[in-house]
Amino acid sequence: MAKEGLNSYKRAYEIVEEGLKKKGDASSTELLSWLIENYNINSLNITTKGITYHLKKQGYKKYRKYETKPWRFLAEKN
């Protein structure tokens, strides 16, 4: 089965938000891996830093278990 192709950053970040809602709690690395597994991102340069920036800007709640660990996002907004 062919993967759905993404051709815009806006659509890719919308899909990332949907993935976060499905998972409930995830880091940007987990969300990027999920995106690559399920969608063909073509030549879009989507990074974990970009996902983190987008989710922070959208107002999703975040926490760190330890200072050295990456942010984990919850599927609820502030």
Backbone as ProteinMPNN parsed JSONL, in Angstrom:
{"seq_chain_A": "MAKEGLNSYKRAYEIVEEGLKKKGDASSTELLSWLIENYNINSLNITTKGITYHLKKQGYKKYRKYETKPWRFLAEKN", "coords_chain_A": {"N_chain_A": [[0.845, -1.18, 0.0], [0.58, 2.164, -0.857], [2.037, 5.066, 0.595], [0.496, 8.062, 1.793], [1.268, 11.118, 0.249], [2.925, 14.075, 1.338], [2.938, 17.496, 0.645], [3.248, 20.022, 1.643], [4.374, 22.132, 4.292], [2.509, 23.045, 6.128], [0.399, 21.169, 5.998], [1.833, 18.913, 6.821], [2.498, 19.543, 9.497], [-0.082, 19.675, 10.54], [-0.781, 16.993, 10.364], [1.081, 15.988, 12.181], [0.038, 17.066, 14.542], [-2.369, 15.616, 14.639], [-1.308, 13.07, 14.985], [-0.184, 13.382, 17.53], [-2.505, 13.699, 19.03], [-3.595, 11.141, 18.716], [-1.631, 9.543, 19.984], [-1.449, 10.733, 22.514], [0.616, 11.404, 24.308], [3.802, 12.364, 23.603], [7.176, 12.694, 22.348], [8.951, 15.044, 20.24], [10.69, 13.645, 18.616], [9.588, 11.057, 18.564], [7.2, 11.683, 17.277], [8.123, 12.553, 14.77], [9.291, 10.189, 13.799], [6.984, 8.613, 13.638], [5.594, 10.05, 11.691], [7.28, 9.7, 9.44], [7.094, 6.922, 9.129], [4.414, 6.58, 8.381], [3.756, 8.374, 6.339], [4.688, 9.804, 3.17], [7.094, 12.062, 3.069], [8.338, 13.369, 1.071], [10.413, 15.837, -0.214], [10.415, 17.51, 1.936], [11.839, 19.308, 4.577], [11.53, 18.404, 7.439], [12.05, 18.709, 10.822], [12.924, 17.642, 14.185], [13.261, 19.845, 15.803], [11.748, 21.768, 14.46], [9.191, 20.628, 14.732], [8.888, 20.753, 17.526], [8.95, 23.563, 17.889], [6.634, 24.282, 16.45], [4.573, 22.948, 17.918], [4.841, 24.15, 20.437], [4.177, 26.767, 19.739], [1.531, 26.407, 19.02], [0.413, 25.992, 21.457], [0.37, 23.616, 22.975], [0.463, 21.574, 25.898], [3.438, 20.904, 27.737], [6.156, 18.974, 29.109], [9.08, 18.066, 31.004], [10.669, 15.169, 32.026], [13.197, 14.808, 33.078], [15.856, 17.19, 33.244], [17.729, 16.835, 31.21], [16.413, 15.411, 29.282], [14.303, 15.272, 26.305], [11.599, 17.584, 25.459], [8.305, 16.556, 26.254], [5.175, 16.267, 24.817], [1.748, 16.866, 25.523], [-1.568, 15.866, 24.559], [-3.274, 17.976, 24.934], [-4.243, 21.396, 25.016], [-2.961, 24.504, 26.39]], "CA_chain_A": [[0.0, 0.0, 0.0], [1.37, 3.393, -0.979], [1.842, 6.068, 1.64], [0.002, 9.363, 1.334], [2.348, 12.083, 0.115], [2.721, 15.416, 1.88], [3.672, 18.441, -0.185], [3.357, 21.337, 2.274], [4.711, 22.09, 5.709], [1.278, 23.242, 6.888], [-0.285, 19.869, 6.072], [2.67, 18.004, 7.615], [2.343, 19.868, 10.917], [-1.442, 19.267, 10.91], [-0.701, 15.548, 10.564], [1.812, 15.791, 13.436], [-0.918, 17.326, 15.616], [-3.272, 14.466, 14.685], [-0.538, 11.982, 15.59], [-0.079, 13.658, 18.962], [-3.814, 13.405, 19.62], [-3.737, 9.68, 18.752], [-0.716, 8.992, 20.974], [-1.755, 11.304, 23.813], [1.835, 11.892, 24.973], [4.914, 11.978, 22.74], [8.233, 13.672, 22.096], [9.01, 15.419, 18.829], [11.388, 12.553, 17.922], [8.599, 10.002, 18.331], [6.246, 12.161, 16.277], [8.79, 12.549, 13.469], [9.391, 8.782, 13.392], [5.632, 8.203, 13.266], [5.292, 10.716, 10.422], [8.055, 9.047, 8.377], [6.549, 5.57, 8.943], [3.065, 6.568, 7.829], [3.562, 9.311, 5.236], [5.826, 10.114, 2.313], [7.284, 13.501, 3.261], [9.01, 13.868, -0.134], [11.644, 16.578, 0.038], [10.206, 18.463, 3.026], [12.88, 19.228, 5.602], [10.849, 18.473, 8.733], [12.984, 18.307, 11.87], [12.367, 17.601, 15.532], [13.246, 21.231, 16.293], [10.597, 22.406, 13.835], [7.985, 20.083, 15.36], [8.827, 21.339, 18.868], [8.584, 24.969, 17.719], [5.231, 24.348, 16.031], [3.681, 22.538, 18.997], [4.889, 25.201, 21.456], [3.442, 27.908, 19.194], [0.111, 26.057, 19.03], [-0.057, 26.014, 22.839], [0.242, 22.305, 23.595], [1.146, 21.436, 27.184], [4.685, 20.15, 27.618], [6.881, 18.762, 30.358], [10.321, 17.29, 30.938], [10.822, 14.312, 33.195], [14.512, 15.207, 33.577], [16.347, 18.364, 32.517], [18.502, 16.427, 30.032], [15.542, 14.698, 28.341], [13.571, 16.197, 25.426], [10.23, 17.931, 25.841], [7.219, 15.639, 25.901], [3.962, 17.062, 24.625], [0.466, 16.234, 25.821], [-2.535, 16.143, 23.514], [-4.191, 19.034, 25.354], [-3.658, 22.731, 24.903], [-3.018, 25.332, 27.618]], "C_chain_A": [[0.891, 1.243, 0.0], [1.025, 4.359, 0.148], [1.305, 7.343, 1.017], [1.17, 10.339, 1.307], [1.968, 13.44, 0.702], [3.55, 16.389, 1.061], [3.715, 19.847, 0.398], [3.654, 21.164, 3.763], [3.458, 22.22, 6.568], [0.55, 21.918, 7.077], [0.513, 18.892, 6.934], [2.504, 18.276, 9.101], [0.926, 19.575, 11.41], [-1.475, 17.768, 11.193], [0.024, 15.231, 11.867], [0.872, 16.027, 14.623], [-1.914, 16.174, 15.759], [-2.578, 13.269, 15.325], [-0.386, 12.159, 17.086], [-1.397, 13.339, 19.656], [-4.056, 11.905, 19.713], [-2.881, 9.073, 19.857], [-1.014, 9.493, 22.383], [-0.569, 11.95, 24.506], [3.014, 11.424, 24.126], [5.947, 13.088, 22.656], [8.25, 13.989, 20.6], [9.731, 14.339, 18.014], [10.424, 11.414, 17.602], [7.599, 10.417, 17.258], [6.859, 12.176, 14.877], [8.924, 11.12, 12.941], [8.037, 8.266, 12.916], [5.25, 8.792, 11.912], [6.001, 10.031, 9.254], [7.523, 7.649, 8.09], [5.249, 5.582, 8.149], [2.84, 7.457, 6.613], [4.853, 9.471, 4.444], [6.026, 11.624, 2.385], [8.067, 14.132, 2.117], [10.279, 14.621, 0.227], [11.467, 17.627, 1.138], [11.266, 18.238, 4.1], [12.236, 19.432, 6.973], [11.799, 17.92, 9.791], [12.268, 18.258, 13.213], [12.285, 19.006, 16.122], [12.045, 21.984, 15.721], [9.281, 21.93, 14.438], [7.803, 20.677, 16.752], [8.367, 22.791, 18.791], [7.1, 25.101, 17.382], [4.287, 24.016, 17.183], [3.683, 23.55, 20.149], [4.047, 26.397, 21.017], [1.933, 27.65, 19.217], [-0.459, 25.967, 20.445], [-0.262, 24.658, 23.493], [1.023, 22.262, 24.902], [2.37, 20.566, 27.011], [5.317, 19.994, 28.994], [8.171, 18.016, 30.062], [10.412, 16.452, 32.195], [12.15, 14.621, 33.879], [15.004, 16.359, 32.716], [17.071, 17.976, 31.223], [17.659, 15.702, 28.981], [14.777, 15.704, 27.476], [12.184, 16.511, 25.98], [9.286, 16.825, 25.417], [5.952, 16.47, 25.853], [2.737, 16.215, 24.953], [-0.528, 16.67, 24.766], [-3.562, 17.196, 23.927], [-3.479, 20.374, 25.287], [-3.806, 23.48, 26.218], [-4.305, 26.094, 27.69]], "O_chain_A": [[1.841, 1.34, 0.777], [-0.121, 4.451, 0.588], [1.611, 7.669, -0.13], [1.97, 10.38, 2.242], [0.829, 13.889, 0.573], [4.729, 16.143, 0.808], [4.168, 20.775, -0.271], [3.243, 20.19, 4.395], [3.352, 21.581, 7.615], [0.133, 21.584, 8.186], [-0.072, 18.123, 7.697], [2.38, 17.338, 9.889], [0.744, 19.256, 12.585], [-2.116, 17.324, 12.145], [-0.367, 14.31, 12.584], [0.904, 15.277, 15.599], [-2.267, 15.797, 16.876], [-3.183, 12.54, 16.112], [-0.452, 11.185, 17.836], [-1.403, 12.773, 20.749], [-4.656, 11.436, 20.68], [-3.339, 8.192, 20.586], [-0.846, 8.748, 23.349], [-0.732, 12.941, 25.218], [3.209, 10.222, 23.948], [5.641, 14.262, 22.864], [7.636, 13.285, 19.799], [9.413, 14.142, 16.841], [10.443, 10.87, 16.497], [7.197, 9.601, 16.428], [6.182, 11.847, 13.903], [8.694, 10.874, 11.757], [7.955, 7.564, 11.909], [4.652, 8.108, 11.081], [5.4, 9.806, 8.204], [7.498, 7.226, 6.934], [5.011, 4.691, 7.333], [1.83, 7.309, 5.924], [5.953, 9.299, 4.968], [5.231, 12.384, 1.832], [8.422, 15.308, 2.187], [11.14, 14.075, 0.918], [12.286, 18.538, 1.257], [11.546, 17.1, 4.478], [12.376, 20.489, 7.587], [12.291, 16.798, 9.668], [11.155, 18.763, 13.36], [11.348, 19.321, 16.856], [11.399, 22.754, 16.433], [8.362, 22.725, 14.636], [6.694, 21.063, 17.123], [7.489, 23.204, 19.548], [6.397, 25.931, 17.958], [3.305, 24.726, 17.402], [2.645, 23.782, 20.769], [3.301, 26.97, 21.811], [1.149, 28.578, 19.413], [-1.675, 25.877, 20.618], [-1.0, 24.557, 24.473], [2.106, 22.838, 25.008], [2.357, 19.607, 26.239], [5.053, 20.769, 29.913], [8.328, 17.413, 29.0], [10.252, 16.963, 33.304], [12.224, 14.689, 35.106], [14.595, 16.481, 31.562], [17.025, 18.722, 30.245], [18.156, 15.41, 27.893], [14.62, 16.861, 27.866], [11.667, 15.807, 26.846], [9.447, 16.229, 24.352], [5.692, 17.279, 26.744], [2.701, 15.013, 24.694], [-0.36, 17.719, 24.144], [-4.624, 17.286, 23.312], [-2.266, 20.463, 25.478], [-4.651, 23.149, 27.049], [-4.528, 26.838, 28.645]]}, "name": "protein", "num_of_chains": 1, "seq": "MAKEGLNSYKRAYEIVEEGLKKKGDASSTELLSWLIENYNINSLNITTKGITYHLKKQGYKKYRKYETKPWRFLAEKN"}
